[in-house]
Amino acid sequence: MTSVFTRIVRGEIPAFKLYEDELTLAFLDINPAARGHTLVIAKPELPGLLDLPPELVTATALTTQRVARAIVAALKPDGFNIIQNNGSAAGQVVFHFHIHIIPRWEGDRSVKLWRPGTATADDLRVVADEIVAHL
């Protein structure tokens, strides 16, 4: 099934486009977490980060940086979040690779992304070893 983002790329659904090039598109989120909440998508319909070829990883990162600079210049937020969800368990709803740019202001009511936990040095060493074994 064609994703809503592919339909935006094709011009079948309107969007408030901010930037577009051959490989990427940036547009305002219609359900914004904050004023200026923007989505940067890879134009090819691929579900997640691990599905992207290197040139699309590079292109979406560069577009994200370019658009984030414009958001900061235009809206003057105190900061911003860059969020990219992979899989249902991570909160991904549209299975077409996209990056959220969410402007933040001191005292805003946007939800904190996580509560800091704790880990011992031994716990961290075990996890690091497990990950490094696959690099």
C-alpha positions in Angstrom: 0.0 0.0 0.0 1.3 3.5 -0.9 2.2 5.6 2.1 0.7 9.0 2.7 4.2 10.5 2.3 4.5 8.9 -1.2 1.2 10.5 -2.0 2.5 13.9 -0.9 5.6 13.4 -3.1 3.4 12.6 -6.1 1.2 15.7 -5.4 -1.9 13.6 -4.7 -2.2 15.1 -1.2 -1.4 18.7 -0.4 1.3 19.7 2.1 3.0 22.8 3.3 6.3 22.1 1.6 9.4 23.8 3.0 12.2 22.3 0.9 12.5 19.7 -1.9 15.3 18.3 -3.9 15.8 15.1 -6.0 16.0 12.7 -3.0 14.2 14.5 -0.1 11.2 16.6 0.8 10.5 18.6 4.0 7.0 19.7 5.0 5.1 20.8 8.1 3.6 18.1 10.2 -0.2 18.3 10.1 -0.3 17.1 13.8 2.5 19.3 15.2 4.0 18.7 18.6 5.1 22.4 18.4 4.9 25.4 16.1 7.2 24.6 13.1 7.2 20.8 13.6 8.6 19.6 10.3 9.0 16.2 8.7 12.0 15.4 6.4 11.4 12.4 4.2 13.4 10.3 1.8 11.4 10.3 -1.4 11.7 6.6 -2.1 9.2 4.7 0.0 11.5 2.7 2.4 10.3 1.9 5.9 13.2 2.7 8.2 16.8 3.8 8.6 18.2 0.4 8.1 16.5 0.2 4.7 18.2 3.3 3.3 21.2 3.2 1.0 24.1 5.5 2.1 23.2 8.2 -0.3 19.7 8.6 1.2 21.1 8.6 4.7 23.4 11.5 3.6 20.7 13.3 1.7 18.2 13.2 4.5 20.8 14.3 7.1 21.8 17.3 5.0 18.2 18.3 4.3 17.5 18.0 8.1 20.4 20.3 8.9 19.4 22.8 6.2 15.8 22.9 7.3 16.7 23.0 11.0 18.9 26.1 10.4 15.9 27.8 8.6 13.6 26.9 11.5 16.0 28.4 14.0 16.5 31.5 12.0 12.7 32.0 11.4 11.1 30.9 14.6 13.9 31.5 17.2 13.3 28.4 19.3 15.5 27.8 22.3 16.4 24.4 20.9 15.0 21.6 18.9 14.6 17.8 18.9 15.6 15.6 16.0 13.6 12.4 16.2 13.5 9.3 13.9 11.4 6.4 14.9 12.0 2.8 13.6 9.3 0.2 14.1 6.0 0.2 16.0 7.6 -0.3 19.3 9.5 3.0 18.8 6.4 4.9 17.9 6.6 4.8 14.1 3.2 5.2 12.6 4.0 5.9 8.9 6.3 3.3 7.6 8.1 5.6 5.2 11.4 6.9 6.4 11.1 10.3 8.0 12.8 12.6 10.5 11.0 14.9 12.9 12.4 18.4 13.5 10.5 19.7 16.6 11.3 23.3 17.7 11.4 23.7 21.5 11.1 26.7 23.8 11.9 27.0 27.4 8.8 26.1 29.5 7.0 24.5 26.6 4.6 21.6 27.3 6.0 19.1 24.9 6.6 15.7 26.5 10.0 14.7 27.6 11.3 12.0 25.4 12.4 9.6 28.1 13.1 9.5 31.8 16.8 8.9 32.6 17.5 5.5 34.0 20.6 4.1 35.7 23.2 1.5 34.7 26.3 0.2 36.4 29.6 0.2 34.6 29.3 -3.6 34.3 25.9 -3.3 32.7 27.2 -0.7 30.2 30.3 -2.9 29.4 28.1 -5.9 28.7 25.8 -3.9 26.3 28.8 -2.3 24.6 30.5 -5.6 24.0 27.2 -7.1 22.5 26.9 -4.2 20.1 30.6 -3.9 19.2 30.6 -7.6 18.3 28.2 -6.8 15.4 30.1 -3.8 14.0 
